[in-house]
Amino acid sequence: MSLKDQITDDMKNAMRAKESERLATIRLILAEIKRREVDERIELDDAQVTAVVEKMIKQRKDSITQFEAGGRQDLAEIEKKELAVLSAYMPAGLSDEEVAAEVAAAVAASGAAGPQDMGKVMGILKPKLAGRADMTAVSAQVKKALSGA
């Protein structure tokens, strides 16, 4: 079953269980998926659906930070609930050790010699780790590995 089908099934289950907050978030996901499909005239695969969910998670995290800075805990709580629903659709995250091993393997595979080769290494890592690791943290690890290389 594709991720999109799973999200659709979860929407139906949330309707039956009358879980209005969860249902609203799932509908947001499906609306964003549909928008991308219509705009780009394609059928999204699991990787693309994961990218959509990942973008939505990033937006929620930014909103939470802004709402908390503005003293709006009520709005921050709503965003946190949406974040919890969105996170359920992401693949299991990698540990720091697993990410470090992938970074070391990518540096070796690309033959990177210094910071100027960061693009090559990130080009190898992004498809492998997208959705499974925070790419900002991965980028920092690559930078550290290449500066020591």
Secondary structure, DSSP 8 states (H G I E B T S, - for coil): --HHHHHHHHHHHHHHTT-HHHHHHHHHHHHHHHHHHHHHTS---HHHHHHHHHHHHHHHHHHHHHHHHTT-HHHHHHHHHHHHHHHTTS-----HHHHHHHHHHHHHHHT--SGGGHHHHHHHHHHHHBTTB-HHHHHHHHHHHHHH-
